[in-house]
Amino acid sequence: MPRHSTGENNYRVAKGPFFVVIAVIVIAAAIFAWVNLRNSNNASIDAERAQCSKGDFTLTVTTDPAAVGDVQKLVQAYGESKPVLKDFCIRPQITVSGSQEVVDAVARSAGSAPSDTAANVPGVWVPADTSFVRAAEATGKIKVEDPSAWLRPIEGGIAVKEDRAKELEGSTWQDLAKLRIAAAGGSDAALSAMVSDALGGGPEAARMRGDAGGNYTSNTLLTLLTQDTPDFDAVVATEPMLAMAGEGLSLVKPQDAPVLQAPIIAFGSGGPIDEMTARAAEDFSDFASSHGADGPALDDSALSAGAEENFKILSAMKTDPFALPPAPGQQGQPGAGSPQSAQASAPTGSNLLLFDVSDGIDAPALVSAAQPEIEAVTAAGEGTGARVAVWDYSMRGEAPEGNLRRNVEFIEGNGVDASKGALKGLTSGGQPWMWPALIQAYQYATDAFSPDVPNRVVVVTRGGDESGRPAAEVLEELRTLVDPARPVKVDIVVLPGGNSADPLLAEAASMTGGAVHVAADEGEGLRSQIAAAMSS
């Protein structure tokens, strides 16, 4: 065989086919790994369900608004631990109620059987102070176990815009009292009473601060503060409250700030609490004590005599968790006597509701929160262009089309009856493929654009996506779909325990002119945020 002068054979293995073979092997390996991962995930889900032969059991954890952020973290961590008790999968659900409101609910219960209790008597209760625990126990209608877990001390202060926080550094309470401060009454009265006592001025000054808050809850007041629209400079708050309020606010508190030391109360079996609820409550309390709820126990009330006087006034001021800020150009700031209510601010325009119903989502809670707002579309009246449609997403099965269910579309009429029917049929299960669902929903809403009214896609989600599609790629596709001639906003309502701090959610909303709304709980908090999104 002829040779070149180098002495090497005159043939080579062609590199092109070689790289093709390697590429095929890599792709095959990736597919194999993906299938194995999917099978593994499905196997894990099946294993979990096998342990829960009796199904799901909802444990309600109710917290005073002052501690909501800290309690939410515990509830989320407990849920992620996938607790199983007596063949039930325990699904914790956080709600927010004033400490006195829970005492009143306990007092109203007949105290003889679980069926007699009001729905707002929880299994686990985190009040703002031990005095409320003693008041609940004094009713004689519920068994109060000695707390085995306490939140770490929470300092009260005033929330201000971040750009004002620096100039207020080193201020005394007397200095801060010169500001226009709104203190929410009603369910927020315990914290407001303590901070108002520190600010000074007695009960009359506390009343004035309560009047400045109108009938808004602290959550709404903090939202107003971020929007540069209020009639006040600051809002009574805590760090856990700011954690739920979003960015843009800072807490100012002098060194001698009032301190809340909140116990985690697991109600015992008997009266309005059934045995399963009591067992689940005890399990949650034990979990909390080893996951950060290791604050010092406190035998005596932290409420001073002055705070108690303030509390009597502020707790009598009724607040409305569904009250919404007035629209631009409308009258009615807090304290003006005419705040806008959720009913007055009926949903406007075209709303495509996209619900996350993946594993772990409390579908009945979605129904309870969203149904009143869907019904409110009718209240908007004929000729307003108000309409609604309900879709839901979660990957079920193997085919990509198994992710999105287009239950109701914009065909004719306002879609209320069809949407209510679709809402009641929601069930949870499957993996969250949020980004593909959002793209399809946004494309449809743009194609079905309704002129002369606001058009929105309202996503109600826990956040997170397991579709495997790069978020940057999805956001770029969403950006290309935005049509200035047919503007559609994306408003995102993050469920309790969801990743509300995810910058990708904020980017998806902001590029379309929408916003991220954070629900403090799965009851009134979720409903109010859905209402806000549908009327923004």
N, C-alpha and C positions, 0 to 999 in steps of 0.2 A: 504494500500500500504506500503510495507516494506520501512523503512527509515534507513539511516546511523546514526551513533552516533551524527553527527552534527545536525541532525534534518532537513537537507535540502532534497528536492526531488531529486531522482536519475535520473534526466534527464537535458540536456542542449540544447541550440540552437547551432548547429554546426557552428564554426566560418568561415570555408572555404566557404560554400555557401553564407554566409552573405557578405564576402568581394567581392565575385564575383558579387553579386547584386550591391554593392556600385560602383565597377569598371564599370559595365555596365551603371549605372546612370551617372557617371562622364564622360564617353566617349560620351554618348548620349548628355549630356549637352554641351560638347565641340563641337560636330558636330552641334548642334542647334545654338550655339553662332557663329560658323564659317559661317554657312549658312546665319544667320541674318546679320553678318558683311558684307558678300559678297553682299547680297541683298541691304544692306544699301549703300555700295559703288556704286553698279549699279544704285541705285535710285538717288544718288548724281550726278553721271555722266549724267543720263537721265535728271535730273533737270537743270544741267548746259547747256546741249545741247538744252533744251527747251527754255532757255533764248536767245540762239544764233540762232534764226530762220534763219538768213542770213548767217550763217557759220562763218568761221574764217577770221580775218583781221590782216595782218602782219604789225607791226610797226617797222621800221628800226631805231635803235639807233646807231649812228656812233660816235666813240670816238677817240681822239688822243691816240697813244700808251702809252703816259706817264700816262694816267689816267685809263687804261683798267681795272685794278683790282677793283677799286672803282665803276666804271660804271657797271661792270658785276654784282656786288652785288645788285645794284639798279634794274637792268633789271630782275635778278632772283626773287627778292622780289616782283616786280610789276607783273611778270608772275604768281607767286604763289598766288597773291591776286585774281586771276581769273577775271580780269576786263571785263566788258560787256558795250558796247557803241553802241547805235542805233541798237540794236539787233545783233551786231557782238561780237564774243569772240575776244578780242584783244590779239594777240600773239606777244610779243616783241622779236626782234632779234637783237643781238649786232654784229656790224662789226667794224673793226679797219681801219682807214685811217688817214694819216697826215692832220693836220689842213689846210695847203695850198692846199692839194689835193682836199678837199671839196670845198674850194673857187674856184678852177679851174673848178670843175664840175658844180658849180652854174653858173659860167661865160659862160661855153659852152652851157648851156641849153638855148633854144629859149626864155624861159620866158613868153610864151603866153598861154600854155596849159599843163596840167599834162602829156600828151602823149609825149611832146617834151623833157622831162627831161632825163638825163642819169640815169642809174640804181643806181648810187652811190650818188645821192642827197637824203639824208635821211629825215625822218620826225623830228627826234630829233638829235641834234648835240652837242657834248661836245668838243670844241676846247681847245688848250693849253693856249690860251691868248685872251683877248678882241680885240686885233689888227686884228685878223682874222675875228672876227664878223663884224667889221667895213668894212673890205675888201669885205666880202660877200654882205653886205648891199649896198656898193658903186657900185656893178654891176648893181643895179636897176632891177634885174631879180627875186628877191625873197623877201618875206615879213619877216622881222626879228622882232620877238616880243621881248620886253624887258624881260630879264631873271628873273624868279621868284624863281629860285633855283640855288645855286652855290655849287660845291664840296668844301669840307673843304681843306684848303691849303695843297699842295703837295710839299714836298721839294725834290730838285734834288741832286744827289750825284753819287757815283761810287759803283758798285757792285763788291765784291771780294769774294773769297772762305771764308767760315766761319772760317777756321783755320788761316786766315791772318787778320781777322777783329780786333782781340784783339791787335795785334802789331801796328795797324794803329790808335788806339784810341787816340784822342787828336791831330791828325795831322791837319796842316793848309792846305789851298789849294795849297800853294807853295810846301809843303811837298808831297802832293798827285800828283802834276804835274810831279814829278820825276819818277812815275810809267809809264809802258807802257799801255796806256789807249785807248780802241777802242770806238769811238763815231759813232753810225749809222747815216747815212745821209738819204736822201729821206723822207719817212713818219715820221721818228724820228727826223727830223732836228730841230724842235722847242726846245725840251729838250736838245739835244746835243749842240745847240748854246748857251743856257743859262749856262750850266755846263762848257762848254769849256771857256766861258768868265770868269767864276769864277776861273778856273785853270790858266788862263793867257796865255800869249804868242801871243795874237792877232790872226788875220785870218789865218796866215801861220801855227800856231800850231793847230788851229782848222782843217785845211786841213789835216795835218798829222794824227790827231786822226781819221778823217773820212776815210783816206786811210787805216788805220789799221783795220777798219771795213769791208773793201771791199764792195761787193754788198749784204752783209747780213743785215737783219733787226735786231733790238735789240733783238727780241725773239730768233733768231738763235744764235746771239752772246752770249746771256746768257746761252743757252744750251751748246755751246762750252766751256764756262767758267766752267761749272759743270763737264765737261769730262776731264779736265786736258790736253787738246790737243792744246789750242790756242797759238798764238804768242804774246799774251798780258797778262797783269796782272789784268786788271779791265775793266768794261764796264759801260758807262754812263747809269744811271737807276733811278727809283723811287721805293718806297715801293709798290705801286699798281702793278708795273711791276714785281717785285719779287714775289708777291702773285700768279702770273700766271706762273712763271718760275719753280716752284717746290722748293724742299729743297736743302740745301747745300750752299746757298749764303747769304751774309749780305750786307746791305747798309752802306757805310761810308760817312758821311757828316759833315763838320765843322759847327760851330754854325751860320755862316753867309751864309748858303746855299741859292741858288736861289729858289724862291717859285713860283709855278704855282697856280693860282687861276682860275679854269676853270668854266665858266658859262654853264648852261644847257639851250640850245637854242631850243625852240619849234617854228619851222617855221610856219608862218601863211598861211591861205588859199589864193591861187592866184598864177599865174605863174605855176611853175612846181609842186606845192603842191596842191592836191585836198582837198576838205573840210573835208572828213573823216580822212585823214591823219593829218590834222591840229587839228581836235578835239581830236584824239588819242594822238597826241604829247602834247597838253595842259594838258590832263588828266595825262600823264606820268610825266610831269613837276610838277604838283600839288602834285602827289604822292611822288615824289622825295624830294620835299621841306619839307615834314613832315616825311620823313624816312631817315634822315641823311644828305641830301644835304642842309645844313643850314649854309654854309660857308659865310664869309663876301663878299658883293658885291665890285667890283673894277671897277672904271670908267676908269682909265688909264692903259695903257699897262705895263706889268711887264718886257718887253724886254728892256734891256739897249741898248745904242748905239752900244756897243761892241758886244752884242748878235745879234743885227740886222745885223751887218757886217758878223758875223760867219754864220748866217742863210742863207745869200745869197750864200755862198760857199757850205754849207752842203746840202741845199735843192736841189742843182743842181746835187748832187751825187745820181745816180739811185740805188735803192736797189730792190732785187727780193725776195718776200715773199716765193717763192717756191725753192729758192736756198738752197741746203742741204750741210751739212759739208762733206768734203772728207772722203771716207772710209779709214780705217787703212791701211797705207802703200802707199796711193796715195799722189801725190803732190797737192798743191793748198790751202794754208792757206789764210785767209783774207789778202788782200793787195798784194798777190803774183801775181794777175792778172789772175788767172785761178780757181776761185771757182767753185765748182761742182754745177750744176743746177739740178732741179728736173727732167728735161727731160733727162739729162745725167745719172742720177741715176734712171733708170727705175726699176719698181718692179722686184724683183728677187724671184725665187723659187715658192713654192706652197702657195697660200694665200686663206684661207677660211674667207670671210668677214661676220661677224655676226652683224647685225644692230638691235639696240633697236628702235622699232617703237611704243612704248606705248603712252598713251594719252599725248598730249602736245609736242610731238616730231615734228619738222618741216621736214616732209618727203621730200618735194621738195628741201630743203637745202641739205639733204643727197645725193639726186640724183646729184645735181649740183657739189657737192664737190667730190663725189666718181667716177663719170663717167670718168673724164679725166685720173684718175689713173688706172681704169680698162682698158681703151683703151691703156694705156701705156704698158700693158702686151704684146701687139702685138709688140711694139717697142723693146722689149727685144730680139726678134728674135727667129727663129726656132732653136731647139737643145739646148736651154738654160734651158729647164725644167720649164719655167715660165708658171703658170696657175692660174686661179682664179675661185672661186665659191661664190655665194651670198645666204646667209640665213638671215632670220629675226625672231625676237621674240617679243611677247607680248601676254598675256593670253586673249583669246577671247572665250567666251562661258564657259561651265562648265567642259568639259573633259580636262584632263592634256595634251592630244596630241594637244589641240588647242593653245598651247603656241608657238611651233616652226614650222616654214615653211622652209623646205629644198628645196628651189627653184631650185638650180643648184648644181649638184654633179660632182665630178671628174670622168668623164667617158672616154672621149677621146678629144684630142685637147686642146687648151688653155682656153676654156670656156668663151672667151671674149664676143661673140655675145649673148650667152644665159644669161650671167650675166648682160649685159647691158639691155636686155629685162626685166629680173627680177627686176633690180634696178628701172626702170621706173614704175613698177607696185606697188612699196611700198606705203602703206597708213598707217596712224597712228591711234591708238586706242587700248584700253585694258590696262591691268596691266603689269608692268615690272616684269617678272619672269626670271631674269638674270642668277642666278646660275644654275637652271636645264638646261637652253639653253646652257650655257658654257660647262657643263659636256658632253652633247650629242655631241656638236660640236667638243670638244677635242677628244672624243672617236673616232668619225668618221675620223678626221684628222690623228689620229695615225694609224687607220686601213688602211687608204688610203695613207699612207706615201710614199713620192717620194724620192728615194735615191739620194745622191750626190748633193742635193740643199737644201737651207733653207726651212723649213716647218713652217707655222704660222697659228694661228687663230687670226684674227684682230677683236677685239670687239669694235664697235663704240656705245657708251652708255652714258647716263646721270648719270649712277651709280644708286644704289638703287635696292632693290629686295623686292617684295611683295608675294613671293611664300610661305613664312612661313617656309621654310627649313632653319635650323641653318647654318650660314655661316661657322662655324668651321667644321661642318660635311661635307659640300661641299668641303672645301679646303683639308680636309683629303682624300676625294675621288679623287680629282684632283691629289693629291700627289701620290696616288697609281696608277694612270693612266700614270704617266710620265715614259716613257720607254727610257733608255739611248741608246738603239740600234735603236730607231725610234724617235729621239728628235723632239718635236713640241713646238714652243714658243707661248706664249700668249702675244700679244701686245694689250694694251687697250688705245683707244682714247676717252678721256672724252670730251663730248660736252660742249659748253659754258653754265654756270649755273649749271653744274653737280658737284658732290661731288668728286673733284679731290684729296682731302686730305684724302679720306677713306683709312685706312691702309690695308683693306681687298683687295682692288684692287691692291695695290702695292705687297701684298703677293702673290696673284694669278699670277701676271706677273713674279715676281722675281723667284718663285720656278720653273718656266719653262724656265728661261733665257731671258724672255721678259722685257718690260718696259711699264710705263704709260706715255702717251703723252697727253698734255692738249691743246685743241684748244681755241685760244683767241677769235675767232668769228666763225660764221657759214658760212663764205665765204672763203676767201683765207686762213685764219687761220686753218679751218677744213681741207681743201684740203691738205695743206702742212703737217699736222700731219698724215693724212691717207697715204700720200706719204712716209713720214718718216717711218711709221710702216711697210709698204709693202716692204721697201728696206733695213731695218735694218739688 
